[in-house]
Amino acid sequence: MAPKAKAMKSTVMTKGALADAVATACEMKKKDVVKALASIAEIATAEVKKAGVFSFPGLFRIKTRKKPATKAGKKEIFGKMCVVKAKPARTIVKAFPVAALKKEF
């Protein structure tokens, strides 16, 4: 077997760091940028609940889909009979990168 490759150590940009970066790039106060980010989050949440889709131009698209309920019963999984519990219907939320962002990598 091949030796495991070392995982790259990376840090995720925090909300404050993002606010600092946007504030310096747009010559705004950090406080105003934090308010703008909060309002974008609220608008995105409301739009996903209402329409099921929210697109942030140039970055990502959030979609929802309804997964149907599953019945309880017995299923053959890898040659063995397994008892499967019933699961309720649920809404799945996924985020997809925009094509332009995919081309960057």
N, C-alpha and C positions, 0 to 999 in steps of 0.2 A: 504494500500500500504506500501511496505517496504521503510524505509528511504534510501535516496540516499547515496551511498558510496562516500567518499571523493576522489577526483582525486589525484593521486600521483603527487607530484611536482618534475619534473625532468628537467634538463637542457641538451640541445643538445650540443655535442662537436663541437666547432668552427673549422674552417680550421687551424687557428694558433695553437690551442691546439692539433689538430691531428698531425700537423707538428712537434710540440715539442715532442709529445709522440714517434713518429717514429724516430725522430732525436736522442733521448736519447736511445731508444732501439737498434738502429743500429749504434750508435756512428758516426753519420754524422752531417754536419752542417744543421741548419734549412733552410737556403737559398737553399741548394741543394734538400732538401725534398720538399719544396714548388714548385720548378721547376718540380720535378718528378710528383707531384700530378697534376700540370697543364697539363703536357704532357699526363698523363693517361686520363684526362678529354677530351682532344682534340682527342686522339686516339679512345676513346669510342664513342664520338659523330660522328666521321667520319665512324666508323664501323657500328653503328646503322643506319646511313643514307644509307650506301652502301649495307649491307647485311640484315639489319632488326633485327639482333641478336648480342648481345655482352655479353660475360660471363667473370666475374672477378672471377677466381678460388678461391673457398672457401668462397665466400661472396654472390654474387648475379648474376642474369642474367637479362638483359634488352631485351625486345621483343617489336616489333611493329606489328600492324595489321591494315588493312584498313577496316574502317567502311563504308558501302555503303551509298549512298544518300537516303533520305526518301522523298516520295512525299507528297504534301500538300493534305489535304482532311479532312473528318470527321471520327472520331473514337468513338466508344462507350467505355467510361472509367468509371468503377464503376456504370454502369447503366445510365449515362448521355452522350449525344452526345456532343463532343468537337471538335472544329476546330483546326487542327494540322497544323503548318507551315512546309514548306519544309525545309530540312536541307541538306547542301552540304556533299559530301563524305569527310572523314577526316581520318587521321592516328592517332591511339591511341598508346601511349607509356606506357608500364608497366614494373615494376621491380619485380622480384620474388626472394626470398631468396633460397639459395642452401639447399638441404636436410640436410646436416651436420649442418647447422646453425639452422634449424628448430628443430632438435633433442636436441639442447642445452636448449630449453625452454620447 
